[in-house]
Amino acid sequence: MLNKILITTIFLLISCFSLLAQNNDDDDKKLGDLPNEVVVDSIIKIKNPINPLTPAKAAFYSAILPGLGQAYNKKYWKIPLVYAALGTGIYFYTTNNKEYNRYRDAYKSRLAGFTNDEFYLDVNGDQLPTPRVTDDGLRRAQKLFRKNKEVSILVTAGIYILNIIDANVDAHLLQYNVDENLTLAPHYKINKRDATSNLGLTLNFKF
């Protein structure tokens, strides 16, 4: 009877050891199946942080030197346009100012009693009995060119201000969040039932 109990106990111990060894082998196999490196695919995209001072910087740079704000925004193609517009305004101001001074000097000479201004001379520089431009003509010319000169100043100043505004707005738009998952697009469809056309807008939002 004692031998049977001893044999039964030994058998149970051997069975327990076998089960423990099998469990350890299974755990090792599971660990072996794991990859050496776990890569986590994240759907969160980290965007560049918004700098609220960027538009102010762009406007400040354009105020100091026209076109510098556009360069700060990396809109280099706008720089020649800025200088072409400003150059045109300055050119018209210079031209009108020169003509205004011509007629003003001639009119002052007439008021002083002289008759030797440029409008009293012909093409060869000879004295004319009557001037090519009368006193009234000189006054009208002064008014015309003074008005054109003032308009040229206003246009040039407006272009300068637009250059600052453009740099500021561009800096705002560059930081505007344009997500491809959110789109708004027009669509045009033909209704197959009655052959009519349908116009509308489609808003797509992807999660």
N, CA, C and O of each residue as an XYZ file, in Angstrom:
828
protein
N       0.838     -1.206      0.000
C       0.000      0.000      0.000
C       0.879      1.265      0.000
O       0.582      2.236     -0.696
N       1.930      1.238      0.766
C       2.845      2.358      0.821
C       3.560      2.565     -0.495
O       3.807      3.697     -0.910
N       3.894      1.462     -1.150
C       4.561      1.546     -2.458
C       3.653      2.198     -3.499
O       4.120      2.974     -4.333
N       2.367      1.886     -3.453
C       1.432      2.463     -4.419
C       1.328      3.988     -4.231
O       1.291      4.758     -5.190
N       1.281      4.389     -2.928
C       1.178      5.828     -2.665
C       2.438      6.542     -3.129
O       2.370      7.638     -3.686
N       3.599      5.913     -2.897
C       4.854      6.512     -3.310
C       4.952      6.634     -4.820
O       5.398      7.653     -5.350
N       4.524      5.568     -5.512
C       4.583      5.575     -6.985
C       3.629      6.648     -7.547
O       3.957      7.351     -8.503
N       2.453      6.751     -6.931
C       1.470      7.741     -7.394
C       1.992      9.161     -7.193
O       1.805     10.017     -8.057
N       2.646      9.418     -6.053
C       3.194     10.746     -5.778
C       4.291     11.113     -6.763
O       4.347     12.240     -7.256
N       5.174     10.140     -7.049
C       6.260     10.400     -8.002
C       5.694     10.704     -9.389
O       6.189     11.588    -10.088
N       4.651      9.965     -9.781
C       4.034     10.160    -11.092
C       3.422     11.566    -11.205
O       3.544     12.235    -12.231
N       2.753     11.997    -10.107
C       2.148     13.325    -10.124
C       3.205     14.428    -10.206
O       3.017     15.426    -10.902
N       4.322     14.240     -9.486
C       5.392     15.236     -9.543
C       5.984     15.341    -10.941
O       6.249     16.439    -11.431
N       6.193     14.179    -11.588
C       6.741     14.191    -12.959
C       5.787     14.888    -13.913
O       6.228     15.607    -14.810
N       4.469     14.684    -13.732
C       3.469     15.316    -14.600
C       3.479     16.837    -14.430
O       3.366     17.588    -15.399
N       3.619     17.272    -13.165
C       3.659     18.715    -12.907
C       4.867     19.362    -13.552
O       4.762     20.426    -14.162
N       6.048     18.699    -13.412
C       7.246     19.237    -14.032
C       7.105     19.320    -15.562
O       7.584     20.269    -16.183
N       6.443     18.319    -16.160
C       6.248     18.320    -17.621
C       5.371     19.487    -18.058
O       5.649     20.148    -19.059
N       4.297     19.733    -17.284
C       3.400     20.837    -17.625
C       4.111     22.185    -17.493
O       3.926     23.076    -18.321
N       4.933     22.325    -16.432
C       5.669     23.570    -16.256
C       6.666     23.797    -17.378
O       6.815     24.918    -17.866
N       7.338     22.754    -17.781
C       8.305     22.883    -18.872
C       7.623     23.239    -20.187
O       8.162     24.010    -20.982
N       6.419     22.671    -20.420
C       5.688     22.972    -21.657
C       5.218     24.422    -21.677
O       5.267     25.095    -22.707
N       4.760     24.891    -20.510
C       4.323     26.293    -20.434
C       5.473     27.251    -20.691
O       5.298     28.277    -21.348
N       6.670     26.913    -20.166
C       7.834     27.770    -20.396
C       8.217     27.794    -21.862
O       8.601     28.836    -22.393
N       8.112     26.630    -22.524
C       8.413     26.586    -23.963
C       7.431     27.419    -24.764
O       7.820     28.097    -25.715
N       6.151     27.374    -24.385
C       5.145     28.176    -25.103
C       5.405     29.669    -24.931
O       5.263     30.444    -25.876
N       5.793     30.073    -23.697
C       6.084     31.486    -23.454
C       7.275     31.942    -24.270
O       7.277     33.052    -24.803
N       8.306     31.082    -24.375
C       9.483     31.454    -25.155
C       9.140     31.596    -26.626
O       9.670     32.471    -27.311
N       8.249     30.732    -27.118
C       7.857     30.835    -28.526
C       7.097     32.127    -28.790
O       7.297     32.766    -29.823
N       6.231     32.512    -27.866
C       5.464     33.749    -28.036
C       6.383     34.957    -28.028
O       6.212     35.886    -28.818
N       7.366     34.941    -27.124
C       8.313     36.045    -27.082
C       9.173     36.085    -28.326
O       9.567     37.159    -28.782
N       9.462     34.934    -28.869
C      10.277     34.887    -30.074
C       9.544     35.393    -31.293
O      10.167     35.857    -32.248
N       8.212     35.309    -31.271
C       7.434     35.790    -32.413
C       7.334     37.310    -32.458
O       7.003     37.871    -33.502
N       7.617     37.998    -31.332
C       7.512     39.460    -31.310
C       8.625     40.084    -32.140
O       9.749     39.583    -32.130
N       8.336     41.177    -32.865
C       9.395     41.834    -33.649
C      10.382     42.541    -32.738
O      10.067     42.915    -31.608
N      11.590     42.712    -33.266
C      12.629     43.381    -32.488
C      12.304     44.840    -32.243
O      12.709     45.401    -31.225
N      11.576     45.465    -33.165
C      11.259     46.887    -33.064
C       9.789     47.098    -33.355
O       9.272     46.599    -34.355
N       9.130     47.815    -32.508
C       7.711     48.103    -32.665
C       7.569     49.529    -33.179
O       8.020     50.473    -32.529
N       6.950     49.689    -34.335
C       6.761     50.995    -34.955
C       5.310     51.398    -34.778
O       4.409     50.676    -35.205
N       5.079     52.513    -34.171
C       3.729     53.017    -33.925
C       3.397     54.035    -34.997
O       4.076     55.053    -35.134
N       2.360     53.758    -35.748
C       1.915     54.666    -36.804
C       0.920     55.640    -36.206
O      -0.168     55.247    -35.785
N       1.285     56.888    -36.168
C       0.434     57.898    -35.561
C      -0.277     58.695    -36.643
O       0.307     59.015    -37.677
N      -1.523     59.007    -36.398
C      -2.287     59.801    -37.359
C      -2.216     61.280    -37.020
O      -2.789     62.109    -37.727
N      -1.521     61.614    -35.950
C      -1.412     63.011    -35.540
C      -0.258     63.657    -36.292
O       0.880     63.199    -36.194
N      -0.535     64.692    -37.022
C       0.485     65.426    -37.755
C       0.855     66.681    -36.968
O      -0.006     67.482    -36.604
N       2.126     66.829    -36.719
C       2.603     67.999    -35.982
C       2.891     69.105    -36.979
O       3.786     68.982    -37.815
N       2.141     70.170    -36.888
C       2.312     71.290    -37.804
C       3.213     72.341    -37.173
O       3.423     72.366    -35.960
N       3.733     73.195    -38.020
C       4.574     74.274    -37.504
C       3.733     75.200    -36.641
O       2.614     75.545    -37.019
N       4.242     75.601    -35.506
C       3.454     76.491    -34.638
C       3.225     77.845    -35.297
O       4.069     78.342    -36.042
N       2.065     78.430    -35.006
C       1.712     79.738    -35.568
C       2.412     80.830    -34.766
O       2.325     80.881    -33.539
N       3.099     81.690    -35.483
C       3.776     82.815    -34.853
C       2.951     84.073    -35.098
O       2.909     84.553    -36.231
N       2.294     84.624    -34.082
C       1.430     85.798    -34.307
C       2.201     87.045    -34.698
O       1.605     88.006    -35.183
N       3.516     87.054    -34.499
C       4.309     88.238    -34.838
C       4.792     88.236    -36.286
O       5.320     89.243    -36.757
N       4.622     87.126    -36.996
C       5.114     87.046    -38.372
C       4.484     88.095    -39.290
O       5.224     88.751    -40.024
N       3.149     88.296    -39.292
C       2.577     89.346    -40.152
C       3.105     90.736    -39.808
O       3.344     91.548    -40.702
N       3.289     91.013    -38.516
C       3.806     92.326    -38.120
C       5.246     92.507    -38.602
O       5.632     93.597    -39.023
N       6.032     91.442    -38.539
C       7.412     91.524    -39.018
C       7.454     91.791    -40.514
O       8.231     92.626    -40.980
N       6.610     91.076    -41.276
C       6.584     91.264    -42.727
C       6.191     92.691    -43.085
O       6.789     93.299    -43.973
N       5.181     93.229    -42.392
C       4.755     94.611    -42.654
C       5.855     95.606    -42.274
O       6.071     96.593    -42.978
N       6.536     95.350    -41.181
C       7.609     96.239    -40.743
C       8.756     96.249    -41.746
O       9.308     97.305    -42.058
N       9.113     95.068    -42.251
C      10.199     94.991    -43.234
C       9.834     95.727    -44.520
O      10.674     96.410    -45.105
N       8.584     95.589    -44.960
C       8.164     96.289    -46.180
C       8.084     97.791    -45.970
O       8.273     98.566    -46.908
N       7.804     98.204    -44.735
C       7.773     99.640    -44.454
C       9.180    100.227    -44.483
O       9.376    101.358    -44.928
N      10.161     99.455    -44.007
C      11.545     99.930    -44.039
C      12.077     99.957    -45.467
O      12.651    100.955    -45.904
N      11.884     98.863    -46.185
C      12.367     98.756    -47.568
C      11.324     98.014    -48.384
O      11.095     96.828    -48.148
N      10.679     98.689    -49.348
C       9.668     98.007    -50.154
C      10.219     96.742    -50.803
O      11.308     96.740    -51.377
N       9.441     95.665    -50.698
C       9.856     94.376    -51.250
C      10.539     93.476    -50.247
O      10.650     92.272    -50.477
N      11.005     94.037    -49.123
C      11.696     93.218    -48.129
C      10.719     92.280    -47.422
O      11.069     91.148    -47.089
N       9.498     92.753    -47.195
C       8.478     91.881    -46.600
C       8.116     90.730    -47.513
O       7.887     89.614    -47.046
N       8.061     90.991    -48.828
C       7.790     89.912    -49.776
C       8.919     88.882    -49.770
O       8.675     87.682    -49.890
N      10.149     89.358    -49.629
C      11.279     88.434    -49.529
C      11.194     87.626    -48.237
O      11.541     86.445    -48.222
N      10.737     88.248    -47.159
C      10.566     87.548    -45.884
C       9.520     86.448    -46.010
O       9.646     85.391    -45.392
N       8.481     86.701    -46.816
C       7.439     85.693    -47.045
C       7.803     84.698    -48.140
O       7.021     83.800    -48.455
N       9.006     84.860    -48.728
C       9.477     83.998    -49.822
C       8.609     84.138    -51.067
O       8.490     83.193    -51.848
N       8.001     85.312    -51.260
C       7.262     85.627    -52.489
C       8.153     86.530    -53.341
O       7.852     87.704    -53.557
N       9.253     85.955    -53.816
C      10.259     86.752    -54.512
C       9.747     87.325    -55.827
O      10.214     88.377    -56.264
N       8.793     86.650    -56.463
C       8.303     87.117    -57.760
C       7.542     88.439    -57.645
O       7.332     89.117    -58.651
N       7.128     88.811    -56.436
C       6.410     90.068    -56.257
C       7.347     91.271    -56.148
O       6.915     92.407    -56.340
N       8.610     91.035    -55.846
C       9.543     92.147    -55.643
C       9.694     92.997    -56.905
O       9.626     94.222    -56.801
N       9.899     92.409    -58.104
C       9.975     93.263    -59.311
C       8.694     94.042    -59.565
O       8.748     95.165    -60.066
N       7.538     93.468    -59.229
C       6.276     94.183    -59.426
C       6.194     95.402    -58.512
O       5.732     96.468    -58.917
N       6.650     95.225    -57.271
C       6.623     96.348    -56.330
C       7.488     97.489    -56.824
O       7.068     98.646    -56.816
N       8.696     97.162    -57.255
C       9.618     98.217    -57.683
C       9.204     98.807    -59.030
O       9.439     99.989    -59.282
N       8.594     98.005    -59.891
C       8.104     98.549    -61.159
C       6.978     99.555    -60.907
O       6.941    100.619    -61.526
N       6.058     99.213    -59.994
C       4.956    100.129    -59.691
C       5.466    101.411    -59.030
O       5.056    102.513    -59.394
N       6.369    101.252    -58.052
C       6.921    102.439    -57.398
C       7.742    103.283    -58.373
O       7.680    104.512    -58.339
N       8.506    102.626    -59.235
C       9.305    103.354    -60.223
C       8.448    104.130    -61.200
O       8.806    105.236    -61.607
N       7.303    103.547    -61.583
C       6.396    104.250    -62.492
C       5.830    105.504    -61.835
O       5.768    106.566    -62.454
N       5.412    105.368    -60.564
C       4.886    106.537    -59.853
C       5.936    107.629    -59.690
O       5.643    108.813    -59.859
N       7.152    107.228    -59.363
C       8.232    108.217    -59.200
C       8.578    108.871    -60.538
O       8.869    110.066    -60.593
N       8.544    108.084    -61.615
C       8.847    108.634    -62.945
C       7.827    109.721    -63.325
O       8.218    110.794    -63.786
N       6.547    109.459    -63.138
C       5.533    110.444    -63.488
C       5.625    111.674    -62.589
O       5.394    112.794    -63.044
N       5.957    111.473    -61.330
C       6.122    112.631    -60.452
C       7.295    113.497    -60.918
O       7.184    114.721    -60.977
N       8.399    112.863    -61.242
C       9.583    113.609    -61.681
C       9.312    114.365    -62.978
O       9.702    115.524    -63.122
N       8.647    113.708    -63.916
C       8.347    114.343    -65.209
C       7.415    115.542    -65.040
O       7.655    116.611    -65.601
N       6.346    115.349    -64.258
C       5.397    116.447    -64.058
C       6.017    117.583    -63.263
O       5.717    118.751    -63.509
N       6.880    117.251    -62.311
C       7.536    118.298    -61.537
C       8.483    119.117    -62.417
O       8.585    120.334    -62.265
N       9.167    118.444    -63.330
C      10.066    119.151    -64.245
C       9.290    120.097    -65.157
O       9.699    121.241    -65.355
N       8.185    119.632    -65.707
C       7.373    120.484    -66.581
C       6.757    121.645    -65.797
O       6.671    122.764    -66.304
N       6.335    121.380    -64.580
C       5.767    122.449    -63.754
C       6.801    123.543    -63.505
O       6.481    124.731    -63.560
N       8.025    123.145    -63.235
C       9.084    124.135    -62.984
C       9.393    124.957    -64.244
O       9.694    126.147    -64.153
N       9.319    124.319    -65.414
C       9.557    125.044    -66.670
C       8.561    126.192    -66.833
O       8.951    127.339    -67.053
N       7.294    125.873    -66.726
C       6.260    126.887    -66.939
C       6.244    127.906    -65.794
O       5.940    129.076    -66.024
N       6.562    127.486    -64.578
C       6.604    128.421    -63.466
C       7.746    129.432    -63.637
O       7.559    130.624    -63.396
N       8.927    128.955    -64.054
C      10.063    129.867    -64.250
C       9.770    130.867    -65.372
O      10.100    132.048    -65.268
N       9.143    130.370    -66.449
C       8.801    131.278    -67.552
C       7.782    132.317    -67.096
O       7.875    133.485    -67.472
N       6.811    131.896    -66.288
C       5.795    132.837    -65.825
C       6.397    133.877    -64.880
O       6.038    135.054    -64.935
N       7.319    133.437    -64.007
C       7.991    134.400    -63.123
C       8.830    135.406    -63.920
O       8.904    136.585    -63.572
N       9.455    134.921    -64.988
C      10.239    135.825    -65.840
C       9.348    136.854    -66.509
O       9.727    138.018    -66.640
N       8.144    136.423    -66.939
C       7.210    137.366    -67.559
C       6.762    138.412    -66.543
O       6.663    139.595    -66.867
N       6.489    137.973    -65.309
C       6.043    138.913    -64.289
C       7.115    139.952    -63.959
O       6.815    141.086    -63.584
N       8.397    139.525    -64.113
C       9.506    140.459    -63.850
C       9.755    141.399    -65.016
O      10.589    142.297    -64.910
N       9.047    141.212    -66.132
C       9.169    142.101    -67.281
C      10.132    141.618    -68.338
O      10.418    142.349    -69.286
N      10.644    140.401    -68.205
C      11.561    139.868    -69.211
C      10.791    139.168    -70.325
O       9.687    138.658    -70.134
N      11.420    139.166    -71.493
C      10.825    138.483    -72.654
C      11.854    137.542    -73.292
O      11.902    137.381    -74.512
N      12.647    136.947    -72.459
C      13.688    136.070    -72.978
C      13.538    134.621    -72.486
O      14.504    133.858    -72.509
N      12.305    134.234    -72.032
C      12.127    132.836    -71.608
C      12.099    131.921    -72.823
O      12.067    132.396    -73.959
N      12.111    130.629    -72.595
C      12.239    129.646    -73.677
C      11.067    129.684    -74.648
O      11.216    129.271    -75.798
N       9.909    130.166    -74.217
C       8.746    130.196    -75.091
C       8.740    131.438    -75.989
O       7.884    131.571    -76.863
N       9.696    132.344    -75.773
C       9.888    133.476    -76.674
C      10.907    133.152    -77.757
O      11.188    133.993    -78.612
N      11.458    131.956    -77.734
C      12.485    131.566    -78.697
C      11.942    130.475    -79.600
O      11.131    129.643    -79.193
N      12.424    130.504    -80.867
C      12.028    129.455    -81.802
C      12.971    128.271    -81.661
O      13.768    128.206    -80.724
N      12.872    127.317    -82.615
C      13.687    126.109    -82.556
C      15.165    126.442    -82.656
O      15.983    125.785    -82.012
N      15.525    127.429    -83.435
C      16.931    127.824    -83.619
C      17.436    128.754    -82.521
O      18.609    129.126    -82.526
N      16.580    129.134    -81.588
C      16.988    130.035    -80.510
C      16.846    131.505    -80.828
O      17.365    132.348    -80.097
N      16.157    131.828    -81.900
C      15.961    133.227    -82.270
C      14.751    133.804    -81.538
O      13.803    133.088    -81.212
N      14.803    135.105    -81.287
C      13.736    135.791    -80.558
C      12.491    135.891    -81.433
O      12.570    136.239    -82.611
N      11.334    135.578    -80.834
C      10.055    135.691    -81.526
C       9.347    136.978    -81.101
O       9.496    137.421    -79.962
N       8.582    137.576    -82.007
C       7.857    138.797    -81.616
C       6.767    138.517    -80.584
O       6.507    139.330    -79.697
N       6.150    137.373    -80.715
C       5.121    136.968    -79.727
C       5.498    135.581    -79.191
O       6.026    134.762    -79.942
N       5.243    135.309    -77.937
C       5.635    134.012    -77.371
C       4.771    132.865    -77.896
O       3.616    133.051    -78.276
N       5.356    131.704    -77.902
C       4.616    130.518    -78.337
C       3.537    130.119    -77.319
O       2.534    129.503    -77.679
N       3.752    130.473    -76.057
C       2.759    130.197    -74.998
C       2.444    131.519    -74.304
O       3.345    132.215    -73.834
N       1.186    131.850    -74.246
C       0.778    133.113    -73.621
C       0.853    133.003    -72.098
O       1.106    131.937    -71.536
N       0.624    134.144    -71.458
C       0.638    134.145    -69.988
C      -0.476    133.251    -69.421
O      -0.268    132.522    -68.451
N      -1.644    133.321    -70.034
C      -2.733    132.433    -69.587
C      -2.362    130.969    -69.789
O      -2.682    130.118    -68.959
N      -1.678    130.683    -70.910
C      -1.224    129.308    -71.175
C      -0.228    128.826    -70.122
O      -0.243    127.661    -69.723
N       0.630    129.734    -69.682
C       1.594    129.372    -68.633
C       0.882    129.065    -67.314
O       1.255    128.132    -66.603
N      -0.141    129.850    -66.997
C      -0.885    129.592    -65.756
C      -1.636    128.267    -65.828
O      -1.631    127.493    -64.871
N      -2.282    128.009    -66.965
C      -3.006    126.743    -67.118
C      -2.049    125.551    -67.050
O      -2.367    124.528    -66.444
N      -0.883    125.687    -67.671
C       0.102    124.600    -67.656
C       0.589    124.337    -66.234
O       0.781    123.186    -65.842
N       0.788    125.399    -65.468
C       1.223    125.210    -64.080
C       0.169    124.449    -63.275
O       0.495    123.541    -62.511
N      -1.085    124.825    -63.453
C      -2.159    124.124    -62.737
C      -2.238    122.656    -63.134
O      -2.406    121.780    -62.286
N      -2.114    122.400    -64.430
C      -2.206    121.023    -64.924
C      -1.077    120.159    -64.369
O      -1.320    119.077    -63.835
N       0.145    120.635    -64.496
C       1.276    119.820    -64.052
C       1.360    119.733    -62.519
O       1.850    118.741    -61.979
N       0.888    120.758    -61.831
C       0.856    120.664    -60.367
C      -0.152    119.600    -59.926
O       0.101    118.844    -58.988
N      -1.294    119.550    -60.613
C      -2.298    118.538    -60.303
C      -1.761    117.132    -60.606
O      -1.919    116.210    -59.806
N      -1.124    116.986    -61.777
C      -0.555    115.683    -62.130
C       0.535    115.264    -61.138
O       0.683    114.085    -60.817
N       1.292    116.255    -60.665
C       2.352    115.952    -59.698
C       1.759    115.454    -58.381
O       2.272    114.509    -57.781
N       0.682    116.091    -57.938
C       0.034    115.669    -56.695
C      -0.589    114.275    -56.834
O      -0.530    113.461    -55.913
N      -1.190    114.018    -58.005
C      -1.755    112.691    -58.237
C      -0.654    111.625    -58.234
O      -0.845    110.530    -57.704
N       0.492    111.951    -58.825
C       1.610    111.008    -58.846
C       2.106    110.702    -57.443
O       2.467    109.565    -57.141
N       2.124    111.732    -56.575
C       2.533    111.512    -55.187
C       1.553    110.581    -54.476
O       1.960    109.674    -53.750
N       0.251    110.815    -54.693
C      -0.759    109.986    -54.043
C      -0.688    108.541    -54.529
O      -0.799    107.603    -53.739
N      -0.502    108.374    -55.833
C      -0.418    107.015    -56.384
C       0.816    106.290    -55.846
O       0.737    105.117    -55.480
N       1.948    106.980    -55.798
C       3.174    106.366    -55.283
C       3.020    105.990    -53.811
O       3.442    104.913    -53.391
N       2.408    106.894    -53.026
C       2.170    106.590    -51.613
C       1.214    105.414    -51.452
O       1.389    104.581    -50.563
N       0.189    105.350    -52.327
C      -0.746    104.228    -52.284
C      -0.069    102.903    -52.597
O      -0.347    101.886    -51.961
N       0.823    102.922    -53.583
C       1.560    101.700    -53.919
C       2.457    101.276    -52.762
O       2.591    100.086    -52.476
N       3.060    102.238    -52.110
C       3.910    101.934    -50.948
C       3.085    101.292    -49.823
O       3.522    100.327    -49.197
N       1.889    101.840    -49.576
C       1.026    101.273    -48.538
C       0.537     99.885    -48.939
O       0.477     98.983    -48.103
N       0.185     99.706    -50.219
C      -0.244     98.387    -50.691
C       0.866     97.350    -50.555
O       0.600     96.181    -50.277
N       2.105     97.780    -50.750
C       3.227     96.879    -50.573
C       3.299     96.372    -49.117
O       3.615     95.206    -48.879
N       3.008     97.248    -48.160
C       2.999     96.842    -46.748
C       1.821     95.913    -46.459
O       1.980     94.891    -45.791
N       0.634     96.273    -46.965
C      -0.553     95.453    -46.741
C      -0.387     94.071    -47.364
O      -0.761     93.065    -46.763
N       0.175     94.025    -48.569
C       0.368     92.751    -49.248
C       1.287     91.822    -48.434
O       1.007     90.632    -48.292
N       2.365     92.371    -47.913
C       3.282     91.566    -47.107
C       2.593     91.046    -45.854
O       2.792     89.896    -45.461
N       1.777     91.900    -45.224
C       1.071     91.495    -44.004
C       0.052     90.394    -44.287
O      -0.015     89.404    -43.558
N      -0.744     90.568    -45.347
C      -1.774     89.580    -45.692
C      -1.129     88.258    -46.105
O      -1.600     87.190    -45.714
N      -0.064     88.325    -46.885
C       0.628     87.102    -47.287
C       1.147     86.335    -46.083
O       1.060     85.108    -46.042
N       1.682     87.046    -45.108
C       2.194     86.383    -43.906
C       1.064     85.711    -43.134
O       1.254     84.639    -42.560
N      -0.120     86.343    -43.121
C      -1.285     85.713    -42.484
C      -1.684     84.442    -43.225
O      -1.929     83.409    -42.601
N      -1.750     84.515    -44.546
C      -2.209     83.379    -45.335
C      -1.225     82.214    -45.288
O      -1.637     81.056    -45.363
N       0.071     82.507    -45.163
C       1.052     81.435    -45.091
C       0.870     80.593    -43.837
O       1.240     79.419    -43.816
N       0.302     81.189    -42.790
C       0.074     80.450    -41.548
C      -1.344     79.921    -41.457
O      -1.717     79.311    -40.455
N      -2.139     80.149    -42.491
C      -3.511     79.661    -42.485
C      -3.521     78.153    -42.634
O      -2.830     77.612    -43.497
N      -4.292     77.467    -41.809
C      -4.319     76.007    -41.795
C      -5.174     75.496    -42.954
O      -6.402     75.573    -42.914
N      -4.516     74.980    -43.972
C      -5.203     74.393    -45.123
C      -5.000     72.883    -45.051
O      -3.927     72.383    -45.387
N      -6.018     72.163    -44.616
C      -5.928     70.720    -44.424
C      -6.530     70.008    -45.614
O      -7.615     70.361    -46.074
N      -5.819     68.992    -46.120
C      -6.318     68.251    -47.271
C      -7.549     67.421    -46.921
O      -8.314     67.037    -47.805
N      -7.739     67.144    -45.633
C      -8.891     66.363    -45.222
C     -10.183     67.176    -45.246
O     -11.273     66.613    -45.140
N     -10.067     68.482    -45.384
C     -11.236     69.347    -45.455
C     -11.187     70.107    -46.767
O     -10.336     70.978    -46.946
N     -12.085     69.792    -47.681
C     -12.077     70.411    -49.003
C     -13.475     70.915    -49.331
O     -14.478     70.307    -48.956
N     -13.518     72.020    -50.029
C     -14.763     72.596    -50.518
C     -14.579     72.870    -52.001
O     -13.762     73.706    -52.387
N     -15.340     72.165    -52.830
C     -15.129     72.265    -54.271
C     -16.470     72.349    -54.983
O     -17.434     71.710    -54.561
N     -16.545     73.133    -56.064
C     -17.780     73.181    -56.853
C     -17.931     71.921    -57.697
O     -16.945     71.275    -58.052
N     -19.166     71.584    -58.009
C     -19.386     70.414    -58.860
C     -20.469     70.732    -59.893
O     -21.335     71.579    -59.676
N     -20.392     70.039    -60.999
C     -21.333     70.217    -62.106
C     -21.782     68.830    -62.551
O     -20.959     68.009    -62.958
N     -23.074     68.568    -62.475
C     -23.590     67.247    -62.827
C     -24.755     67.380    -63.798
O     -25.478     68.376    -63.809
N     -24.908     66.349    -64.606
C     -26.039     66.262    -65.537
C     -27.049     65.284    -64.973
O     -26.730     64.127    -64.695
N     -28.268     65.762    -64.809
C     -29.329     64.888    -64.326
C     -29.782     63.979    -65.465
O     -30.295     64.448    -66.481
N     -29.589     62.686    -65.286
C     -29.904     61.737    -66.364
C     -31.393     61.578    -66.599
O     -31.804     61.131    -67.670
N     -32.196     61.930    -65.630
C     -33.641     61.742    -65.789
C     -34.252     62.780    -66.724
O     -34.987     62.440    -67.650
N     -33.944     64.032    -66.475
C     -34.534     65.087    -67.305
C     -33.500     65.875    -68.104
O     -33.834     66.895    -68.707
N     -32.227     65.406    -68.116
C     -31.145     66.017    -68.913
C     -30.910     67.481    -68.551
O     -30.565     68.296    -69.406
N     -31.099     67.801    -67.278
C     -30.814     69.155    -66.828
C     -29.477     69.167    -66.085
O     -28.989     68.138    -65.619
N     -28.909     70.361    -65.993
C     -27.612     70.497    -65.325
C     -27.811     70.992    -63.904
O     -28.700     71.799    -63.633
N     -26.982     70.505    -63.009
C     -27.048     70.890    -61.609
C     -25.698     71.448    -61.168
O     -24.652     70.837    -61.391
N     -25.744     72.610    -60.544
C     -24.540     73.234    -59.994
C     -24.627     73.221    -58.476
O     -25.710     73.352    -57.905
N     -23.484     73.061    -57.832
C     -23.484     73.063    -56.381
C     -22.086     73.017    -55.812
O     -21.098     73.050    -56.546
N     -22.014     72.940    -54.492
C     -20.755     72.845    -53.778
C     -20.718     71.546    -52.998
O     -21.735     71.109    -52.459
N     -19.555     70.932    -52.938
C     -19.370     69.698    -52.202
C     -18.380     69.932    -51.081
O     -17.268     70.407    -51.313
N     -18.781     69.601    -49.868
C     -17.908     69.715    -48.698
C     -17.519     68.327    -48.261
O     -18.374     67.525    -47.886
N     -16.215     68.030    -48.306
C     -15.700     66.719    -47.912
C     -14.861     66.865    -46.654
O     -13.961     67.702    -46.579
N     -15.167     66.051    -45.690
C     -14.397     66.046    -44.442
C     -14.012     64.609    -44.123
O     -14.878     63.752    -43.952
N     -12.708     64.349    -44.044
C     -12.209     63.007    -43.769
C     -11.737     62.929    -42.326
O     -10.967     63.769    -41.860
N     -12.208     61.915    -41.633
C     -11.788     61.697    -40.251
C     -10.477     60.904    -40.227
O      -9.950     60.614    -39.153
